[in-house]
Structures are given as C-alpha cells and as structure tokens.
Amino acid sequence: MTKASIDKNFDPAAIETKWYSHWEDRGLFRPERPDAAPYTIVNPPPNVTGSLHIGHALDNTLQDLMIRYERLRGKDALWVVGTDHAGIATQMVVERQMEAAGDKRTNYDRDGFIEKVWQWKEESGGTITRQLRRLGCSMDWSREQFTMDPHFSKAVIKVFVDLYNEGLIYRDKRLVNWDPKLKTAISDLEVETQEVRGSFWHFKYPLAADENGNGVTLDNGQDYIEVATTRPETMLADMAVAVNAEDPRYQSVIGKHVILPITGRRVPIIADEHADPELGSGAVKITPGHDFNDFEVGKRAGFAPGDMLNMLDAEGNVCQTADGLVPDEYIGLHRFRRDKVDGARELVVQRLKEQGYLIPHITKNKDGENEAHDAEPRTIATPFGDRGGVVIEPWLTDQWYVKADVLAQPAIEAVKSGAIEIVPKSWAKTYFNWMENIQPWCVSRQLWWGHRIPAWYDADGNFYVAEDQAAAQLLAGDAVELTQDSDVLDTWFSSALWPFGTLGWPEENLSPLQGREGSSVAAEREGASNASAALVDTPPTPSPSRKREGSETYDAAGEVSGSGVGTPSLLSKHYPNDLLISGFDILFFWDARMAMQGIHFMKDVPWRKLYLHGLVRAADGQKMSKSKGNVVDPLGLIDQYGADALRFFMAAMESQGRDIKMDDKRVEGYRNFATKLWNAARFAHGNGIGGSDTLAAPPATLAVNRWIIGEVAECQAALDKALADLRFDAAANAIYHFVWDNFCDWYLELIKPVMQGDNVDHADETRRVAGWVLDQILVMLHPFMPFITEELWHALGERNYDLIVAKWPAPRAAVCAGAKAEIDWIIAFTSAMRSAKNELGISPGAKLDCWFPAAMESKVAALSATLERVARMGSASFGEAPAGASMQLVVDGETITVPLEGIIDIAAEKARLTKAMEAADKEAKSLAGRLSNANFVERAKPEAVEKARADLTEKSAEAERLQAALGRLG
C-alpha cells in the first residue's frame, strides 16, 4: 500500500474504512505471539440493543489506546469483545417491535417468543459492534462473544449450580424492587430516585379494647394513635403500629392493639427503634409486605415473611390479602390514580375522610384564618425503574439470592492487599463502603429472555438444582414429574463471568497459577517492564495464520473450527486480565461482581488494575440526557471531524477523577492537529524524506538533528510513564506538544536551509534523521490516532508490515546536552522576538537589529544565519546598545536590546499598553472579589462560578502580559 505522493487535503473519511477493513481482514487484532508476554483487556459488553453513545466512545477509546500501545510494545495483546444479551432491555425492544406490528408476546409460548428474540438479534443486534469499528477499536472480532452463546451459557449454569451446592445461592421470600410495568424484580442499582411532588396524610387508628373488653386510651385520654404516610393505600396491608420504647406517650399501650379503619384488622402496637419520637407523632404504621424498612421491623416483631400480607398483584393492582379483609370495592383498583381514573390511594383517603379518620392539615390563609386541607404537600424521594419508568413497588415474592457478603470478603481483601489496584485511588473508599455493607443479591428475573434458572420443581414445591433436567431427574427420582423454574438470571450475574467465561472456562479449567508456573509466560509477565529492550529492529511479517478467510470461524478457545490448530491454553495465558477500564457508574453493577466471581472460581483476581473514568458531560457541565436535549452523538462527531480527532479529544480530556466536558471546538482543534501532521508529512515527502529502516536513532552530527533525537527519547519516556500510570491526559499532552511544537514548528523550520544547502552529507543525514523521527511520531501517535498514522506510514515508503504491528520506539540514544542547549536557546530567542513584535503591533516579517552582551558574540555569530531566517533578526551588534527608544528581550537571563527608533511611536505605545493593562487589572480584581464572596460561590449556578474563574485566569494573564510588554519598553 505505497503511494507516490500524499494528497494535498487530509480527508479522514477516505482512509478510515479502508484501513479498518485492512486490519480486520488480515487478522491483525488477534493475539498471535505465543512466546510473548500476554496483555489482556475485556470490554464492558454493551447491550446487544445498544448504539454507540459518547460514554462508549470514551471507554473504548481508552481501551483501544492501551491495547494498541501494548501490541506495539511486543505483547501478545488480546482485547476480548462481545455483547450482553441485556435481558430486560432486549425483551422490551422486541415486545415494542411486536406491538408496532399488531402482535404481542403472549400470543406465543416461551420458545416461540425466544425464537423471535434470536431473529431480532441476527437482524438488528450488531449495530454497536459496527459502530465500534468506526471508532477504530482493534478488538479480536474473530472471537466475538455473546452472553447467550452456548459455551458462555454453560459457564453461567455451572456457576449457579456450584454456588447453590456450596450454600451460596438460596431461595427466599423477601421484599424486592418490583417494576409493575415490566413485571419483574430489579436490583437496587437499577432504581432511580426522583423528587416528586406528593402529599403527607395524617390518620387516626382507633385503639382496640383490651382482652377484657375494657377501653384503652393514651395517658392524655386520646382513644386513637395518629399515624402519617405518603402511601395511604398500603393501609390495606398494615400489620402493626410501631412506637419507640423510650417514648413516654406510648409506653402504656405497647402490646395493646389498634383496629384498622376500612379493613377492621386488629393489629398490635409494637416497640421498635425504627419509630423516632422526634418525627411526627412518633408512631409509624407498619406494612412489612410493601416497605423495606417495615419488612425488617416485621421480622424483628416475629412476623415470618410467608405470613406478611400482600395487597398488590404484579401489575400494581389491589388484590385480596391472605386474611380476606380488603373490601370488594378496592379489588382490581390500581395502586394510585392513573389515566385520569382514581385508584386505591384516592379511595382510601375518601373513605377515611367520610368515616372521620382523616386528620386535616391546617394552614393560615393570607387573612390569617385557618384553612383545612386533606394533606400536607411534600416533595418525596420516589423510586422509579430505570427502564420501565414507573414507580417501583416493594413487593414480597420468592426469589433466588446469592450470599454476596460471603463472596465479597475475598474481593475486599484483594483491593486491600494490592492484588487489585483501583485507579484513581479515591474510588477504593467507595468500593469498600459498598462491599462491606453489601446485601443479598437477588439474581432471579421474571422474564423469558435470558439464562433460565437451572431449578426444577415437583408438584409439592420441592426444587432440584442441576445443570440440566436429566441431572435434576436423577436427584428427584424417575417417577417425579418436574417443571423448570420460569425465571431467568439477572443479566449482571452472567456478565460477572466475562473475564474467564470468554476465555473458554469451564472447558479450559486450568488454574492460572498452574498454567503459568515455571513457564516463559510467567517470566515475561514479571519482566514486562523490560520487554522493549528485547525488541529487534524489524518486526516480523504477519504470518499466514493471521489471515482470515471469509469462511473461517473460531470457537470459544480461539481455535479455527475444524482445523485442529489454534491458540493453546488461552485461559491460562490470558487470565488474570491485566486491566479493566470501566465507567465508575458500573463499579457495583459489574466490576465488583466480576471481582467476587473471578476470585471464587479462578482463585485469582480477574484483573490486576481497575481504572474508573468519569462521565462525559454537556459543555455546560450538565449530565447528558434525552429529556434535556443535550445528548452528543459520537458518530456525528466522527462524520464531521474524523475518528482520530474524537479519540484524541477523549484521551486528552481524560484526567483521573474528573468528568469530561464535551467541547466541539476542542475536537475541531485535534482535527487541525491531524491536518498539521498531514502537511508536515507532505513537506517531508516532497523533500525526499521517507520511512526509516532502523529502530535505533541514525548517527547525527548536526546539533538540530542531535537535539530532535533527544526530544524523541524524552517524549517516549514521558509517554511510557504516563501510560504506566494511566494518565491519559499527560500522555496525549506529551505527544501533542512534541509533534506540533518540536517537530512541525521548530525542527522542520530549522532544517529547511540544510535541505536546500550545498552540503550533501548534512542533507543526507538530515533526511535520514527526519525520516526516522517521523516514523517514531507515527508509532507513538498510533494508539491515539490509528487511521492517519497508518495511512502516512505507508505513504512515506515501502513497508513489509503494517504500523499496527510495528515496534514501539527504542531510540538507543541519550539526550545531547550541548545540542539541546543550543536549539532551546534559538527557540527561546525566536519566541521572545515573535511575542514582543505581536505585543507591540510590529509586523512579524520585520527584521529588527539586536544588541547582545559582548560575551555572547561567538555564540550569536555561529547562529546568525539561523537567527536571521527564523527569528527575522537584522544585524547583530555586541556591547552597550545606543541610547534611544528600545525594547528588551530577556533570554536565559541575558538582556538583549532591540532599538525601536523609527519603527513605532514609543509614547503612544506605552499609553496604549498602560490603558489596556489597567483595564485588564481592574476586571481581574472585580472577578477576584466576586469569587471571594461566599454567597456568590455557594448560590450561583456552578457553570457561572466556573466561568468567573476562567475569566479571572484569562484577565490576570492578560494583565501580566501587558505589564511585561511595558517592561520591554522601559
């Protein structure tokens, strides 16, 4: 793929599809370095229903950056890719599609509906994987995984059965977060709390006569207990009233009873710390079947979960309780008003008001008169399902649970011991807090799509857990008729196995320690930091086995199906993974659960490092959401600026512990950066500079060449350190400034006279060095900008291998202090001259005479030709400068005088600069005063405070610059 020339214009769209297809068709994303140290990343599997959003763009850019970097460093790099079956989301998508066609799920049996889902998956489930290709993700597509693939499903079932047999999975009746729209349990992590305007009602619960028929009252003579609630409909299933044992108002009635209005149910008054004497009346109605706090109170009071009353069906409609006391007029009503039809809530309030049990809320009107209202208005934190979008109902059901507290302990110790390093470290505290207080994990979901729970029931309700029905039948006996549990497993249960289930487990069930003990793999993993020292100058040409024919497929172990040849012991080599990159928002959904399952089943951590990045926010700092209309489409940005520009933006803005603010101008700026490199390569190509044939730096005699070789070495060292520390912003900053400033702005400018001069040896040396430097740039920039770098790699010369499998720079050259000092001085002098001209409004092309200290004569004389051309210096004189108007340049502590007589009006320029400086200083002081005002900082919108800080920085810098310009004229 060699070109005779480089196109004048850089067009990302023209190269992206071409190179991605080339890489994938040649199998260059596959790990095929059997003797090299492994490097493994698994992607957080996106939902099969999904499409690329800006968070995916960040997450996958960082992963691809690391996998390309380690591949270039000679590692056997594997990036596992796949999608999650996304039980709830996928079933919703398919049901909506059926509904649009006038069809519905219940028209089919389970198998028929699942066939519909598989059909949808084949036709529409590959959207996000195609989009990841557009971003440039170098994933091993030959081993693409799906959580419902047969081999992965086998791993999921084995884990469930093993955990059950170990006593770590059990069935229990507990409250769950029930989504009445989806008709399934969901986890706490899938519940979104929203602030909703609601009401707070107060009611009378009459005290019941004692066992002797005597009336009971409080010490103040009151014959009822006042309770308050935001959910009056749940009164239909109340089972107690709780008071605090220390509350003197109620000590005399603890153990007595109240008679519930409407149902007439007689319920006890119990003592429990949940009742706070300082809140409201100090008495709390207890509905253990519909409130998580009440459930715990009920258990402490001795109510068995099986005896707790349930008053709602799966859709949130009132059903009869076990004691049969709910009046018929409530049966079938929705829990609250819906579609303009009153529900159980409204009817309960109406009946209590009619019967005199409603205690009105009294307020004062504008005339100071009392006004009675049915309820007190309140803003209530209300739980909603993140997918169903309706209010979650705490609902008492039989579900399957994992003893997460037991599995969490080794995962906690792994982080404490350093076996897992969390980056940034600040997230470790959050991790510990959640893991140390972890609740039982409800893993059953009432869906049809997913991994069906491997439990079979007989007619008496006994269940038998086994990997298949035949095994369950052996447990139950041949004569017993069995029916499989209709529930499926929580999607996060299966994705928790991703780091090892995708590598062939359980078939390749080899202990990681056994698999690596005494092997070259272990030695290389230990010595990974020294891997670059062993690199040879010429990377190997991709072997024929890299090439993928269109008919080839790969099994779970990475082998070509039917070939008998493939990657042996994939699990033992690539587990543990090296790094997991994840959004902090799935730390508990996925990351912590992988840690628990990986350690339990593999006896080793799933990954050595866990990197948690922030969110990508809108430009004003707000969280992106469709309702706000501020969602950014990464594919639109790729269309406009190219994938390389978007990727570089993501890396450059990713600073540990901080969210990213979307900024199209920055993305455009990185497109300009790519164009700058493109034009630099065109200049090099047009001047006979081509690709290099050496990994080590070429010999160099000229200071400018020795200098740029040293700069390459320093840039590479900065990149290695930044990426070892997962400082993506620092890595991007290092390569950006090296390419833009050192190479494009200075080196190419400084070598122009060499290239155009008569000294053939110097020109040849410079071409060799420039070609080598450009190669190093392409390699170092490749993880950030893979498309443009691969295109230029081939455009600059004949190559027998692709850049994606080239070698990471190994200059084998030290920084030349003398050359660095010389070139750095030229740059400093030129920069000072250009800045001074700009500040004083002097034409950039104007040649200005300069007076240097006498001691600098030999130095300046040797560099005069360069200074005249690059810095537009006129004559160079030495010693004391003549009297008259002048400006002063301070370079490396030496003062250089530039006479200005006849060039500008000094007095007018001083007046202009003074006025501008005073204005900037005044505005800076005003902004500083505003920011020192605590009221402004605390009450103003965050974006207003941030803008004020940015403006202060800008105005302060402007004042300093103008002050410096005035100083030059002193």
Buried (B, 14 or more C-beta within 10 A) or exposed (E): EEEEEBEEEBEBEEBBEBBBEBBBEBBBBBBBBEEBBBBBBBBBBBBBBBBBBBBBBBBBBBBBBBBBBBBBBBBBBBBBBBBBBBBBBBBBBBBEEBEEEEEEBEEBEEEEBBEBBEEBBEEEBEBBBEBBBBBBBBBBBBBBBBBBBEBBBBBBBBBBBBBBEEEBBEBEBBBBBBBBBBBBBBBBBBBEEEEBEBBBBBBBBBBBBEEEEEEBEBEEEEEBBBBBBBBBBBBBBBBBBBBBEEBEBBBEBBEBBBBBBBBEBEBBBBBBEBBEBEEBBBBBBBBBBBBBBBBBBBBBBEBEBEEBBBBBBBEBBBBBBEEEBBBEEBBEBBBBBEEEEBBBBBBBBEBBBEEEBBBBBEEEEEEEEEEEEBBBEEEBEBBBBEBBEBBBBBBBBBBBBBBBBBBBBBBBEBBEEEBBBBBBEEBBEBBBEBBEEBEBBBBBBBBBBBBBBBBBBBEEEEBBBBBEBEBBBEBBEEEBEBEBBEBBBBBBBBBBBBBBBBBBBBEBBBBBEEBBEEBEBBEBBEEBEEBBEEBEEEBEEBEEBBEBEEEEEBBBBBBBEEEEEBBEBBBBBBBBBBBBBBBBBBBBBBBBBBBBBBBBBBEBBBBBBBBBBBBBBBBEEEEBEEEEEBEBEBBEBBEBBBBBBBBBBBBBBBBBEEBBBBEBEBBBBBBBBBBBBBBBBBBBBEBEBBBBBEBBBBEBEBBBBBBBBBBBBBBBBBBBEBBEEBBBBBBBBBBBBBBBEBBBBBBBBBBBEBBEEEEEEBBEBBBBBBBBBBBBBBBBBBBBBBBBBBBBBBBBBEBEBBBBBBBBBBBEBEBBEEBBEBBEBBBBBBBBBBBBBEBBEBEEEEEBBBBBBEEBBEEBEEBEEBBBBBBBBBEBBBEEBEEEBBBBBEBEEBEBBBBBEEBBEBEEBBEBBEEBBEBBBEBBBBBBEBBEEEEBBEEBEEBEBBBBBEBBEBBBEBBBBBBBBBEBBE
